[in-house]
Amino acid sequence: EGNRVELRGFGAFSVKNRPARTGRNPRTGESVEVEEKWVPFFKTGKELRERLNGGK
């Protein structure tokens, strides 16, 4: 972790670890082991959040 790209006034992109878990195959209903993986994550910046919410 620690890789982060910040766009001032817009937000920040980073990666987060999603731990291994037991999932389910929707077609067959059987349990499946899902491996841990790194996934992209976006957090909106304060300025963008305020603009989207009408200045609240």
Backbone bond lengths (Angstrom), bond angles and torsions (degrees), N, CA, C in turn:
res aa  C-N    CA-C-N  psi(-1)  N-CA   C-N-CA  omega(-1)  CA-C   N-CA-C  phi
1 E - - - 1.457 - - 1.518 109.70 -
2 G 1.321 116.33 179.22 1.445 120.34 179.64 1.512 112.30 103.41
3 N 1.331 117.92 -10.98 1.460 120.28 175.85 1.514 107.64 -82.05
4 R 1.332 115.42 119.40 1.459 119.78 -175.18 1.516 108.87 -146.58
5 V 1.330 116.44 135.89 1.458 121.88 176.32 1.517 106.86 -119.70
6 E 1.323 115.92 119.64 1.459 120.48 -177.37 1.517 109.96 -110.34
7 L 1.329 116.28 131.57 1.459 122.72 174.96 1.526 106.16 -112.50
8 R 1.298 116.44 106.01 1.469 121.33 -174.74 1.529 111.55 -53.34
9 G 1.312 115.48 132.14 1.454 121.71 178.95 1.518 113.70 80.91
10 F 1.332 117.36 -6.72 1.465 120.68 -178.06 1.525 111.10 -115.74
11 G 1.332 116.40 -57.51 1.456 119.75 -179.61 1.508 111.57 161.21
12 A 1.316 116.13 -169.23 1.462 121.31 -177.12 1.524 110.35 -136.24
13 F 1.322 114.83 135.71 1.456 122.12 175.41 1.519 108.34 -102.08
14 S 1.324 116.60 138.33 1.458 121.02 176.37 1.527 107.88 -150.87
15 V 1.318 116.44 -179.51 1.461 120.43 176.12 1.522 108.79 -119.13
16 K 1.323 115.21 144.49 1.460 121.04 178.02 1.516 108.38 -128.71
17 N 1.320 115.07 151.14 1.455 120.46 178.77 1.517 109.61 -89.40
18 R 1.322 115.92 127.53 1.462 120.48 174.56 1.528 106.58 -103.01
19 P 1.332 118.67 115.26 1.470 121.49 -175.35 1.532 112.87 -65.39
20 A 1.324 115.59 161.60 1.464 121.52 176.81 1.527 108.78 -62.59
21 R 1.331 115.21 150.80 1.461 119.21 -179.05 1.521 109.36 -156.00
22 T 1.301 116.31 170.63 1.455 121.55 174.48 1.516 107.39 -97.46
23 G 1.337 115.87 121.94 1.460 120.97 179.08 1.520 109.82 -109.28
24 R 1.316 115.92 -170.82 1.458 120.38 -179.48 1.522 109.12 -139.62
25 N 1.325 115.75 134.24 1.456 121.06 175.44 1.527 107.08 -75.05
26 P 1.344 118.54 116.60 1.467 120.22 -175.50 1.531 113.30 -65.90
27 R 1.324 117.01 -25.72 1.464 119.91 -178.92 1.532 111.90 -77.27
28 T 1.346 116.28 -44.58 1.469 119.36 -175.16 1.525 113.14 -102.30
29 G 1.333 117.31 -19.97 1.455 120.62 -178.56 1.516 113.54 83.32
30 E 1.354 117.73 -2.95 1.463 119.38 -178.34 1.525 111.45 -76.61
31 S 1.331 115.74 150.79 1.463 121.59 177.90 1.521 109.70 -74.41
32 V 1.339 115.66 142.79 1.460 121.41 179.12 1.519 107.97 -136.32
33 E 1.329 116.61 140.75 1.460 120.66 176.18 1.528 108.69 -83.48
34 V 1.321 116.66 125.24 1.461 122.23 178.19 1.526 106.85 -104.62
35 E 1.335 116.40 124.06 1.462 121.12 -177.38 1.522 111.10 -70.79
36 E 1.344 115.48 159.09 1.463 118.74 175.44 1.522 108.44 -68.19
37 K 1.334 116.35 152.52 1.459 119.59 179.32 1.519 110.49 -156.19
38 W 1.325 114.91 161.95 1.459 121.93 176.08 1.521 107.68 -94.37
39 V 1.326 116.97 133.27 1.460 121.35 -178.55 1.528 109.73 -127.11
40 P 1.346 117.05 148.63 1.461 119.49 177.28 1.529 109.98 -70.88
41 F 1.320 115.73 149.41 1.461 121.81 -178.66 1.521 107.85 -139.40
42 F 1.334 117.18 137.19 1.460 121.49 178.42 1.514 109.33 -124.23
43 K 1.312 115.74 131.38 1.465 120.97 176.17 1.520 107.31 -119.39
44 T 1.336 116.81 122.81 1.462 120.08 -178.84 1.518 110.70 -68.65
45 G 1.322 114.98 147.13 1.451 120.80 177.11 1.520 110.35 -79.65
46 K 1.303 115.92 162.56 1.465 121.48 -177.69 1.532 111.34 -59.50
47 E 1.335 116.65 -43.72 1.466 120.47 -177.72 1.530 111.38 -62.74
48 L 1.319 117.77 -45.65 1.463 121.31 178.96 1.524 110.72 -63.94
49 R 1.330 116.76 -43.75 1.467 120.88 179.01 1.520 110.85 -58.34
50 E 1.337 116.55 -43.70 1.469 120.31 -179.34 1.525 111.39 -65.72
51 R 1.334 117.35 -39.55 1.472 120.28 178.98 1.525 111.25 -66.08
52 L 1.324 116.56 -40.53 1.464 120.34 -179.63 1.520 112.05 -68.29
53 N 1.315 117.03 -31.81 1.464 121.38 -177.66 1.523 112.69 -96.84
54 G 1.307 117.45 18.82 1.460 121.02 175.20 1.511 114.78 67.46
55 G 1.317 118.46 33.45 1.456 121.64 176.71 1.510 114.72 78.24
56 K 1.324 117.51 14.29 1.472 120.71 179.42 1.503 110.89 -69.38
